[in-house]
Amino acid sequence: MNWEAVSAIGQLLGAVAVVITLVYVSREVRANTQAMVTSTRDSVFRELMEFNHMLAQDDRLAWIFQHGSKDPQWESLSEEDRARLAAVLFSLFKVFENLYLHTLNESIEPEVWEYNKQMLFVYATQPGCRRYWEMRRAVFDVRFRTVVDSITEVKVPAGHEVTRVS
């Protein structure tokens, strides 16, 4: 065997090793991407659950949120309650903004936004929430503002009627 044959065999083995390495790296990147998407989705869902938990743990705050969302002038609320409502609504809209921006960045599947935006639409069409949005919309991402500004009414799919607790 001559040196040219040995060199050719070495190059062939090197090429095979490169292909195997590329396949391995490709699989690892795909797995890491899926893990990142899952982690991001879980993080946003955790934010939604924490928001609900915050309201469930504080009867007064739940009342403020319920009544302030319905009242376009927030007249049913004291000045202190209006301040608390503004903080709650900021948190609520930020959670949905986060979900929407992750969807745009493709770090969450589009379906996750699609089936969660209905909840945003329910809240964003409430008169008190609309008032908050008109006052504070400038603090949100312009892309998210476009989505919320486009909401005029809630379109609830059949079989998924929204009921309000009075």
C-alpha positions in Angstrom: 0.0 0.0 0.0 1.3 3.4 -0.9 1.1 6.7 1.0 -1.6 8.0 -1.4 -3.9 5.2 -0.5 -3.3 5.7 3.2 -4.0 9.4 2.8 -7.2 8.7 0.8 -8.5 6.3 3.5 -7.6 8.9 6.2 -9.5 11.6 4.4 -12.5 9.3 3.9 -12.5 8.4 7.6 -12.2 12.1 8.5 -15.2 13.0 6.3 -17.3 10.2 7.8 -16.3 11.5 11.3 -17.4 15.1 10.3 -20.7 13.8 9.0 -21.4 11.8 12.2 -20.4 14.9 14.3 -22.8 17.2 12.3 -25.7 14.7 12.7 -25.0 14.6 16.4 -24.8 18.4 16.8 -27.9 18.8 14.7 -29.9 16.5 17.0 -28.5 18.2 20.1 -29.5 21.7 18.8 -33.0 20.4 18.0 -33.4 18.9 21.4 -32.1 22.1 23.1 -34.4 24.2 21.0 -37.4 22.1 22.1 -36.3 22.3 25.7 -36.1 26.1 25.4 -39.6 26.3 23.9 -41.0 24.1 26.6 -39.3 26.1 29.3 -40.5 29.4 27.9 -44.1 28.2 27.5 -44.0 26.9 31.1 -42.7 30.2 32.4 -45.5 32.1 30.7 -48.1 29.7 32.0 -46.6 30.1 35.5 -47.0 33.8 35.2 -50.7 33.4 34.3 -51.2 31.0 37.2 -49.4 33.4 39.6 -51.7 36.2 38.4 -54.8 34.1 39.1 -53.3 33.0 42.5 -52.7 36.6 43.4 -56.4 37.4 42.9 -57.6 34.2 44.6 -55.5 34.9 47.7 -56.8 38.4 48.2 -60.5 38.9 48.3 -60.2 42.7 48.2 -58.0 42.6 45.2 -60.3 40.2 43.4 -63.2 42.6 44.1 -61.2 45.6 42.8 -60.3 43.7 39.7 -63.8 42.5 39.1 -65.5 45.8 39.6 -62.8 48.0 38.1 -62.8 45.9 35.0 -66.5 46.6 34.4 -66.5 50.3 35.4 -65.3 52.5 32.6 -64.7 55.4 34.9 -63.6 53.3 37.9 -66.1 55.4 39.9 -66.9 52.4 42.1 -63.3 52.4 43.4 -61.5 54.6 45.9 -58.3 56.3 44.8 -56.3 53.6 46.6 -58.2 50.8 44.9 -57.7 52.5 41.5 -54.0 52.5 42.1 -54.1 48.8 43.0 -56.3 48.1 39.9 -53.8 49.9 37.7 -51.0 47.7 39.1 -53.0 44.5 38.5 -53.9 45.5 35.0 -50.3 46.3 34.2 -49.3 42.8 35.4 -52.1 41.2 33.3 -51.2 43.0 30.1 -47.5 42.4 30.6 -48.1 38.7 30.9 -49.9 38.7 27.6 -47.4 40.9 26.0 -44.7 38.5 27.1 -46.6 35.6 25.6 -47.2 37.5 22.3 -43.5 38.6 22.0 -42.3 35.0 22.6 -44.7 33.9 19.9 -43.2 36.5 17.5 -39.7 35.3 18.4 -40.8 31.7 17.8 -39.8 30.7 21.3 -43.4 29.6 21.9 -45.5 27.7 19.4 -48.1 29.9 17.6 -50.9 27.7 18.8 -50.1 28.7 22.4 -50.8 32.3 21.6 -53.9 31.4 19.6 -55.6 29.6 22.4 -54.6 32.0 25.1 -55.3 35.3 23.3 -59.0 34.7 23.9 -58.5 35.4 27.6 -56.7 38.7 26.7 -59.6 39.6 24.4 -62.2 39.0 27.2 -60.3 41.3 29.6 -59.3 43.9 27.0 -62.9 44.5 25.9 -64.1 45.2 29.5 -64.8 49.0 29.8 -62.5 49.5 32.8 -59.6 47.6 31.2 -60.1 49.6 28.0 -59.8 52.8 30.1 -56.5 51.5 31.6 -55.3 50.6 28.2 -56.0 54.0 26.8 -54.1 55.6 29.6 -51.1 53.3 29.7 -50.7 51.7 26.3 -47.5 53.6 25.6 -45.6 51.5 28.1 -46.1 48.3 26.0 -44.4 47.1 22.9 -45.7 48.6 19.7 -46.4 45.2 18.2 -48.5 44.2 21.2 -50.3 47.6 21.2 -51.4 46.8 17.6 -52.9 43.6 18.7 -54.8 45.1 21.7 -55.8 48.1 19.7 -57.4 45.9 17.1 -59.7 44.2 19.6 -63.2 45.5 19.3 -65.3 42.6 20.6 -64.8 39.1 21.9 -65.5 36.3 19.4 -66.0 33.2 21.6 -66.0 29.9 19.7 -69.2 27.8 20.1 -69.1 25.7 23.2 -66.7 28.1 24.9 -69.0 30.7 26.3 -67.5 33.1 28.7 -69.4 33.6 31.9 -68.8 36.6 34.3 -68.9 36.2 38.0 -70.9 39.0 39.6 
